[in-house]
Amino acid sequence: MPNYSAETTYSAVYITKAAVEKARSLQTDRVIAALQGMRIETPAGLRVFRSEDHQFVYAVPAGKVVWDPRYPIAVLGELKVFDPKDYWRWPPFRPLELSK
């Protein structure tokens, strides 16, 4: 079964393909320009390009590992999906203060 990094790598390849096709170029500045405002469906759901720092942000599912008598193994229960605005730090970033 593919793991978390397999999906993100797969998505990155197809995002790059979409940007290169939109830019009609392999030049970095043109590909970056093509990424601006990009919204693309991936196996894990919608990813949205954040222009401020060139990150793709996406909703993240989270839950609790629970035993369910319908399954022979523990499963993810109490599933919630967190919108990027609720968990990503957003620019402008302020330096974090270190405790002494």
Beta strands, then each sheet from edge to edge (+ up, - down):
strand 1: 39-42
strand 2: 45-50
strand 3: 55-58
strand 4: 60-66
strand 5: 75-82
sheet 1: 1+ 2- 3+
sheet 2: 4+ 5-
end
